[in-house]
Amino acid sequence: MPLSSLPAKLKLGFLGAGQLARMSSLQAFRFGIQVAVFSDRSENEPVQFMTPFSTSGSFESVDDMVEFAKGCDVITLENEFISSDILKEVQEKSGTPIYPSPDSFALIENKLIEKQTFEAAGIPVTPYKLVKNESELEDFGKTHGWPFMLKSSKGGYDGYGNVTVKNIEDAKQAFSKLGGNNGEDILAEAFVDFTKELAVQVARNETGTVVYPCCETVQEDHICVAVLSPAPVEKIIQEMAQELAFKATEAIDGKGIFAYEFFLTKEGSLILNESAPRPHNSGHYTIEGTVTSQFENHVRAVLGLPLGSTRLNKPAVAMINLLGTHKRPAEADQITEALETEHGHLHVYGKVDSKVGRKMAHYTLLGDDLEETYKKATHVTREIEI
Amino acid sequence: MPLSSLPAKLKLGFLGAGQLARMSSLQAFRFGIQVAVFSDRSENEPVQFMTPFSTSGSFESVDDMVEFAKGCDVITLENEFISSDILKEVQEKSGTPIYPSPDSFALIENKLIEKQTFEAAGIPVTPYKLVKNESELEDFGKTHGWPFMLKSSKGGYDGYGNVTVKNIEDAKQAFSKLGGNNGEDILAEAFVDFTKELAVQVARNETGTVVYPCCETVQEDHICVAVLSPAPVEKIIQEMAQELAFKATEAIDGKGIFAYEFFLTKEGSLILNESAPRPHNSGHYTIEGTVTSQFENHVRAVLGLPLGSTRLNKPAVAMINLLGTHKRPAEADQITEALETEHGHLHVYGKVDSKVGRKMAHYTLLGDDLEETYKKATHVTREIEI
């Protein structure tokens, strides 16, 4: 049922306590909602510094999570680490609804089922095959060419669980490393010769669906370093991506916030690469960049509130991921230039320790021209050490 | 010293745990800063639901607050309930700096000293007199006319501590009620025949000063019901108000965020009515209405970070205070229309109990035309029960 009121002490529970739950929590607080958090680490998780209602336990223990869920009005996810079976059991035993629903999540947690689900909905996906042994690895290479990707069907995070293989020796080693010899389902995925990676976020619940602008995710070594919105591609491509993202969310009957990453091929077609049933790094720019952020629509969606406008606040938005530059106690240093820049917004995630390449913070700059805005955002953050 | 870095676990302590500290905390969290809160109530204060670092004690106990302050890197205020003498002692004994400084606060906590300070800086203030007895009350009425205001020099909050007196009988009664017979300093203040009430926020620290647009505060029965920005007055009046607010902040050597309320007289002159050394209800519209909110500049200012732009994000902003409509457990009801309105932003303060007239929430609408925006904001919030 759509919610038309916000009662005192309404409590939103997050399974996971990292920066995504943190940014959603900030929005929950704006609505006067209380936040409870369940983490598999006992301390120093970003959200644990933001609420008195913090629990730790195992993401594999139904009992731990049932206890937690009973104290909450609605549960939501910030990662894909908990299996849909466990989520379903937690929901049934606690009586507390979980959104996105375990049924939706079941359609995307396994990369094989995910691809089948989206293909069935008419959404182009990367050419793939479930590979069982050396000869199938070899066949895939012959058909689609080397290199290709091997992925654990159980998914991963930020490229973990994915391996690029250049030849059959590589492929055998990766197959084994990913657990292929121990019964894990391993997918081979053809390399797509793409010109850009695009992303679209979608919020959906019983009150409707809203689709964010199509943005570009700029990657270096498979890590997203920047996001540009709107994506510097033709309008028709943007709209195609938005349409596919809309269809994908329908296909899994999603309630919550979802993100979809696409390859734009040289021929100008779009292929769905990945999906995520949660706020996504590609949508951090929406905090200041759009009328309603992905985090606000996350909270609205899972509570059944009407969804907010996804319109851009300025013609151009650039978001720079500030990745750890040192292994040390976290410290955002040399931030003066970024803070002094008009329309620039710094977000630091409150992590206690920095590691090289770890997502520690981000910086969003709004402007009128995309290229200039990106250039300036890069420039004013270039000396930040974090 | 200006701060150029944000170290992990930097802790900002708030003396006071209401909605103002809450909204500043939300910004502190965005910078990865931890929030600790000291309240004179042991539970159910808005910020207490937002941090594991919550302490309660007395605002009159130096010891209670020293203990709290020792655990923080910087202390700031959300109210005017603690005397500057006590703040100074807390600062000295804990070694933790307090901003705005006790010295700045000493210049405005007492309404008599406040008026003298601002007069000395060339800022027009409401005609006033320290009244000591019945005959001085009578004299004031003769000189400035009835009715006039009696105010406890120790100040108040939302009109508490202020009494309008219509004749000498009223005046004697109020004088006694406010403690005039027990040695309290009581100020008589002439009624100013004003056409509008205006407000300006200023953030200032060692890196510079930024001044917000001049806004209008719309009052009903001495309670602010709406804020319109920019104020619908001539540009020259707006600039005069901004200039006076700038000068007032210089006069108290303020470090932090400050708000000033002015009367605009029929003759087009400005008179400073009140000042506040903290985020202020008149500046809530800045959360979405300006590039950098008063809460972000509050956090930046007290930490010594460079201050952010105060430019409006859209030509017109209207903020509606959502005051309690019932005495009941808090619940924001009938909010659908407000949430569905593009560029509308609902903020609920997380209070547990509602009382008629209590500040429970606010709603900000951005638009292109001030009158239309105000009309629409009023319209879409008209049925909210809270």
Interface residues (C-beta under 8 A of the other chain):
Chain A: P2 S4 S5 L6 P7 A8 K9 R22 L26 F29 R30 F31 G32 I33 Q34 V35 Q48 F49 M50 T51 P52 S54 V291 R300 L305 P306 G308 S309 R311 N313 P329 A330 E331 A332 D333 Q334 I335 T336 L339 E340 E342 H343 L346 H347 V348 Y349 G350 K351 V352 D353 A361
Chain B: P2 S4 S5 L6 P7 A8 K9 R22 L26 F29 R30 F31 G32 I33 Q34 V35 Q48 F49 M50 T51 P52 S54 V291 R300 L305 P306 G308 S309 R311 N313 P329 A330 E331 A332 D333 Q334 I335 T336 L339 E340 E342 H343 L346 H347 V348 Y349 G350 K351 V352 D353 A361
